[in-house]
């Protein structure tokens, strides 16, 4: 997360979803809201990828390939999380690090539910500005409540309570695309905070990264290209700080009373969906765990 402005990772994720909409795993993945949250220069790369028209400049080609790769990874990740939400619906949903997520606009299953979008104040402000500029995203299906929180300084429970979150009511927590950017102690503190706010019957869905040497090497190459281009790259602003094995994540969640009943890597999920798997190392590294608090 940058000190000012929205998250560049959130934009990349939104671009990936816009690329994949109606093209990857059709019938299982759709996100028509994503493109409406992008600005003109961000949409340009999306249009190039969807057209299969890579730009001539090498720097623009790096951005093109980043968005193309992101789309392939995001489809199985998004489907797995959406399915976990549908499987055990709760009256309230909390997105931890909401970014430019469009679930409250695109998932009819969330109609009539309260969705709390928790994010850093800069990112929350950026999203609200984008929504104000997007007639297509003007009407969410859910009751959306924005919760601006700097988790390094603010207490999650106090911020959610002020927005109307009910700790006596089961909650579905979506923790997507955030864990790698936290240190292990920060991740542990977040899980403890979530557990303290979770009534019996709550569900926690966690997307995290497992150790993969190939992924670390790829990010190093990307940073090197940014240095050559004399630009501050996304990985400089938002570096990964932790990776977890599946047993370590199970222990983390179990220590605060959550029982993990599903934890798959994205390659397994993509194969089940018969979706393309061009970035196999990235798909092996990404995982989605689903854990419940016993009723």
C-alpha positions as a Python dict, from the first residue, in 0.01 Angstrom:
ca = {
    (1, 'X'): (0, 0, 0),
    (2, 'X'): (142, 337, -97),
    (3, 'X'): (147, 627, 142),
    (4, 'X'): (-90, 827, -78),
    (5, 'X'): (-334, 735, -350),
    (6, 'X'): (-497, 399, -413),
    (7, 'X'): (-329, 61, -430),
    (8, 'X'): (-160, -16, -761),
    (9, 'X'): (-208, -385, -691),
    (10, 'X'): (-583, -325, -667),
    (11, 'X'): (-576, -168, -1014),
    (12, 'X'): (-381, -463, -1157),
    (13, 'X'): (-630, -709, -1007),
    (14, 'X'): (-921, -508, -1149),
    (15, 'X'): (-753, -506, -1492),
    (16, 'X'): (-708, -883, -1473),
    (17, 'X'): (-1075, -935, -1397),
    (18, 'X'): (-1177, -701, -1678),
    (19, 'X'): (-961, -901, -1922),
    (20, 'X'): (-1108, -1233, -1805),
    (21, 'X'): (-1474, -1124, -1810),
    (22, 'X'): (-1660, -1355, -2048),
    (23, 'X'): (-1335, -1500, -2190),
    (24, 'X'): (-1184, -1734, -1929),
    (25, 'X'): (-1405, -2009, -1779),
    (26, 'X'): (-1719, -1869, -1945),
    (27, 'X'): (-2031, -1960, -1754),
    (28, 'X'): (-1832, -1977, -1431),
    (29, 'X'): (-1657, -1642, -1426),
    (30, 'X'): (-1796, -1302, -1507),
    (31, 'X'): (-1714, -954, -1380),
    (32, 'X'): (-1876, -684, -1594),
    (33, 'X'): (-1822, -429, -1316),
    (34, 'X'): (-1441, -441, -1327),
    (35, 'X'): (-1390, -243, -1646),
    (36, 'X'): (-1620, 35, -1523),
    (37, 'X'): (-1389, 95, -1225),
    (38, 'X'): (-1084, 155, -1445),
    (39, 'X'): (-970, 487, -1579),
    (40, 'X'): (-894, 546, -1947),
    (41, 'X'): (-521, 470, -1934),
    (42, 'X'): (-587, 155, -1729),
    (43, 'X'): (-853, 36, -1973),
    (44, 'X'): (-614, 77, -2264),
    (45, 'X'): (-399, -214, -2152),
    (46, 'X'): (-711, -425, -2091),
    (47, 'X'): (-829, -358, -2445),
    (48, 'X'): (-489, -456, -2586),
    (49, 'X'): (-487, -785, -2396),
    (50, 'X'): (-844, -872, -2491),
    (51, 'X'): (-761, -797, -2854),
    (52, 'X'): (-439, -999, -2840),
    (53, 'X'): (-249, -693, -2964),
    (54, 'X'): (74, -652, -2764),
    (55, 'X'): (223, -301, -2781),
    (56, 'X'): (555, -239, -2954),
    (57, 'X'): (737, -64, -2669),
    (58, 'X'): (910, -301, -2425),
    (59, 'X'): (791, -111, -2116),
    (60, 'X'): (431, -118, -2235),
    (61, 'X'): (481, -486, -2317),
    (62, 'X'): (579, -552, -1953),
    (63, 'X'): (249, -397, -1839),
    (64, 'X'): (61, -595, -2104),
    (65, 'X'): (212, -926, -1989),
    (66, 'X'): (150, -843, -1622),
    (67, 'X'): (-220, -787, -1686),
    (68, 'X'): (-246, -1097, -1907),
    (69, 'X'): (-83, -1314, -1641),
    (70, 'X'): (-298, -1162, -1369),
    (71, 'X'): (-617, -1258, -1553),
    (72, 'X'): (-519, -1625, -1567),
    (73, 'X'): (-450, -1635, -1193),
    (74, 'X'): (-754, -1436, -1083),
    (75, 'X'): (-1018, -1654, -1245),
    (76, 'X'): (-974, -1968, -1031),
    (77, 'X'): (-909, -1756, -723),
    (78, 'X'): (-1227, -1555, -770),
    (79, 'X'): (-1445, -1858, -851),
    (80, 'X'): (-1321, -2047, -545),
    (81, 'X'): (-1397, -1753, -316),
    (82, 'X'): (-1737, -1684, -474),
    (83, 'X'): (-1834, -2051, -438),
    (84, 'X'): (-1735, -2046, -70),
    (85, 'X'): (-1951, -1736, -17),
    (86, 'X'): (-2251, -1899, -187),
    (87, 'X'): (-2207, -2229, -4),
    (88, 'X'): (-2259, -2080, 341),
    (89, 'X'): (-2431, -1742, 310),
    (90, 'X'): (-2419, -1506, 606),
    (91, 'X'): (-2627, -1194, 676),
    (92, 'X'): (-2312, -982, 672),
    (93, 'X'): (-1994, -1000, 465),
    (94, 'X'): (-1665, -827, 542),
    (95, 'X'): (-1400, -773, 274),
    (96, 'X'): (-1063, -722, 440),
    (97, 'X'): (-863, -513, 195),
    (98, 'X'): (-1151, -462, -48),
    (99, 'X'): (-951, -281, -316),
    (100, 'X'): (-1159, -251, -634),
    (101, 'X'): (-1361, -565, -561),
    (102, 'X'): (-1699, -574, -735),
    (103, 'X'): (-1878, -855, -549),
    (104, 'X'): (-2135, -625, -390),
    (105, 'X'): (-2230, -512, -742),
    (106, 'X'): (-2207, -834, -941),
    (107, 'X'): (-2320, -1117, -705),
    (108, 'X'): (-2700, -1148, -684),
    (109, 'X'): (-2652, -1380, -384),
    (110, 'X'): (-2551, -1073, -181),
    (111, 'X'): (-2882, -896, -240),
    (112, 'X'): (-3023, -771, 89),
    (113, 'X'): (-2703, -847, 280),
    (114, 'X'): (-2470, -598, 442),
    (115, 'X'): (-2123, -583, 285),
    (116, 'X'): (-1852, -401, 477),
    (117, 'X'): (-1564, -294, 254),
    (118, 'X'): (-1260, -254, 480),
    (119, 'X'): (-953, -83, 336),
    (120, 'X'): (-682, 173, 398),
    (121, 'X'): (-829, 528, 390),
    (122, 'X'): (-640, 615, 68),
    (123, 'X'): (-767, 305, -112),
    (124, 'X'): (-1121, 353, 18),
    (125, 'X'): (-1120, 712, -106),
    (126, 'X'): (-988, 606, -447),
    (127, 'X'): (-1263, 347, -489),
    (128, 'X'): (-1539, 586, -394),
    (129, 'X'): (-1408, 838, -647),
    (130, 'X'): (-1408, 570, -917),
    (131, 'X'): (-1760, 461, -827),
    (132, 'X'): (-1878, 822, -850),
    (133, 'X'): (-1738, 837, -1204),
    (134, 'X'): (-1899, 507, -1310),
    (135, 'X'): (-2275, 503, -1385),
    (136, 'X'): (-2246, 127, -1453),
    (137, 'X'): (-2142, 67, -1090),
    (138, 'X'): (-2389, 310, -933),
    (139, 'X'): (-2627, 48, -792),
    (140, 'X'): (-2485, -230, -575),
    (141, 'X'): (-2706, -531, -506),
    (142, 'X'): (-2600, -527, -140),
    (143, 'X'): (-2604, -268, 136),
    (144, 'X'): (-2243, -149, 100),
    (145, 'X'): (-2069, 23, 388),
    (146, 'X'): (-1717, 157, 345),
    (147, 'X'): (-1490, 116, 647),
    (148, 'X'): (-1167, 314, 620),
    (149, 'X'): (-911, 156, 853),
    (150, 'X'): (-536, 177, 885),
    (151, 'X'): (-479, -159, 1054),
    (152, 'X'): (-137, -42, 1164),
    (153, 'X'): (-301, 221, 1388),
    (154, 'X'): (-676, 158, 1412),
    (155, 'X'): (-876, -117, 1581),
    (156, 'X'): (-1076, -323, 1333),
    (157, 'X'): (-1355, -395, 1580),
    (158, 'X'): (-1417, -30, 1663),
    (159, 'X'): (-1429, 70, 1296),
    (160, 'X'): (-1668, -212, 1204),
    (161, 'X'): (-1892, -147, 1503),
    (162, 'X'): (-1923, 217, 1399),
    (163, 'X'): (-2041, 97, 1057),
    (164, 'X'): (-2301, -135, 1210),
    (165, 'X'): (-2129, -474, 1217),
    (166, 'X'): (-2301, -714, 1461),
    (167, 'X'): (-2065, -949, 1645),
    (168, 'X'): (-2356, -1172, 1753),
    (169, 'X'): (-2447, -1241, 1390),
    (170, 'X'): (-2250, -1485, 1169),
    (171, 'X'): (-2015, -1314, 926),
    (172, 'X'): (-1846, -1425, 606),
    (173, 'X'): (-1497, -1278, 595),
    (174, 'X'): (-1315, -1249, 260),
    (175, 'X'): (-941, -1195, 299),
    (176, 'X'): (-822, -1189, -61),
    (177, 'X'): (-493, -1063, -200),
    (178, 'X'): (-375, -920, 133),
    (179, 'X'): (-187, -1183, 335),
    (180, 'X'): (136, -1175, 127),
    (181, 'X'): (177, -804, 202),
    (182, 'X'): (166, -862, 578),
    (183, 'X'): (439, -989, 807),
    (184, 'X'): (360, -1308, 997),
    (185, 'X'): (290, -1119, 1321),
    (186, 'X'): (59, -880, 1135),
    (187, 'X'): (-130, -1172, 979),
    (188, 'X'): (-162, -1340, 1318),
    (189, 'X'): (-298, -1021, 1477),
    (190, 'X'): (-554, -987, 1199),
    (191, 'X'): (-677, -1345, 1242),
    (192, 'X'): (-709, -1288, 1618),
    (193, 'X'): (-909, -969, 1556),
    (194, 'X'): (-1138, -1148, 1310),
    (195, 'X'): (-1192, -1436, 1553),
    (196, 'X'): (-1291, -1194, 1829),
    (197, 'X'): (-1557, -1045, 1599),
    (198, 'X'): (-1691, -1375, 1465),
    (199, 'X'): (-2009, -1532, 1599),
    (200, 'X'): (-2044, -1912, 1582),
    (201, 'X'): (-2125, -2013, 1225),
    (202, 'X'): (-1896, -1749, 1073),
    (203, 'X'): (-1671, -1831, 779),
    (204, 'X'): (-1323, -1701, 695),
    (205, 'X'): (-1199, -1733, 335),
    (206, 'X'): (-827, -1670, 300),
    (207, 'X'): (-626, -1625, -17),
    (208, 'X'): (-252, -1654, 49),
    (209, 'X'): (76, -1744, -120),
    (210, 'X'): (279, -2060, -62),
    (211, 'X'): (658, -2056, -108),
    (212, 'X'): (763, -2090, -474),
    (213, 'X'): (1118, -2015, -590),
    (214, 'X'): (1001, -1942, -945),
    (215, 'X'): (763, -1671, -823),
    (216, 'X'): (1033, -1500, -619),
    (217, 'X'): (1262, -1500, -923),
    (218, 'X'): (988, -1355, -1143),
    (219, 'X'): (923, -1069, -906),
    (220, 'X'): (1296, -995, -892),
    (221, 'X'): (1306, -974, -1272),
    (222, 'X'): (1004, -741, -1272),
    (223, 'X'): (1173, -511, -1020),
    (224, 'X'): (1489, -510, -1232),
    (225, 'X'): (1293, -404, -1540),
    (226, 'X'): (1136, -119, -1345),
    (227, 'X'): (1482, -3, -1237),
    (228, 'X'): (1599, -7, -1599),
    (229, 'X'): (1293, 194, -1697),
    (230, 'X'): (1360, 441, -1414),
    (231, 'X'): (1011, 403, -1277),
    (232, 'X'): (893, 300, -934),
    (233, 'X'): (729, -34, -986),
    (234, 'X'): (434, -191, -812),
    (235, 'X'): (650, -441, -623),
    (236, 'X'): (860, -160, -471),
    (237, 'X'): (548, 2, -326),
    (238, 'X'): (376, -320, -222),
    (239, 'X'): (632, -597, -158),
    (240, 'X'): (542, -944, -37),
    (241, 'X'): (634, -998, 329),
    (242, 'X'): (510, -1349, 408),
    (243, 'X'): (440, -1686, 249),
    (244, 'X'): (268, -1978, 416),
    (245, 'X'): (253, -2352, 372),
    (246, 'X'): (-91, -2512, 400),
    (247, 'X'): (-10, -2669, 742),
    (248, 'X'): (117, -2334, 873),
    (249, 'X'): (-202, -2160, 759),
    (250, 'X'): (-415, -2434, 916),
    (251, 'X'): (-230, -2385, 1245),
    (252, 'X'): (-270, -2007, 1225),
    (253, 'X'): (-645, -2025, 1174),
    (254, 'X'): (-696, -2316, 1411),
    (255, 'X'): (-520, -2132, 1690),
    (256, 'X'): (-808, -1883, 1692),
    (257, 'X'): (-1089, -2135, 1670),
    (258, 'X'): (-1140, -2170, 1294),
    (259, 'X'): (-1157, -2520, 1145),
    (260, 'X'): (-1014, -2544, 793),
    (261, 'X'): (-1218, -2777, 573),
    (262, 'X'): (-1076, -2679, 234),
    (263, 'X'): (-741, -2549, 109),
    (264, 'X'): (-653, -2583, -260),
    (265, 'X'): (-389, -2430, -482),
    (266, 'X'): (-512, -2233, -782),
    (267, 'X'): (-367, -2482, -1031),
    (268, 'X'): (-590, -2755, -887),
    (269, 'X'): (-890, -2524, -900),
    (270, 'X'): (-814, -2412, -1258),
    (271, 'X'): (-774, -2774, -1372),
    (272, 'X'): (-1112, -2862, -1221),
    (273, 'X'): (-1264, -2571, -1414),
    (274, 'X'): (-1088, -2671, -1738),
    (275, 'X'): (-953, -2316, -1741),
    (276, 'X'): (-623, -2223, -1910),
    (277, 'X'): (-313, -2275, -1695),
    (278, 'X'): (-37, -2074, -1867),
    (279, 'X'): (119, -1949, -1542),
    (280, 'X'): (154, -2279, -1362),
    (281, 'X'): (409, -2161, -1105),
    (282, 'X'): (190, -1868, -1005),
    (283, 'X'): (-114, -2094, -990),
    (284, 'X'): (69, -2344, -770),
    (285, 'X'): (174, -2066, -534),
    (286, 'X'): (-168, -1909, -487),
    (287, 'X'): (-404, -2085, -249),
    (288, 'X'): (-755, -2041, -109),
    (289, 'X'): (-839, -2177, 236),
    (290, 'X'): (-1194, -2195, 371),
    (291, 'X'): (-1237, -2213, 749),
    (292, 'X'): (-1547, -2208, 969),
    (293, 'X'): (-1611, -2119, 1330),
    (294, 'X'): (-1818, -2405, 1472),
    (295, 'X'): (-2181, -2321, 1542),
}
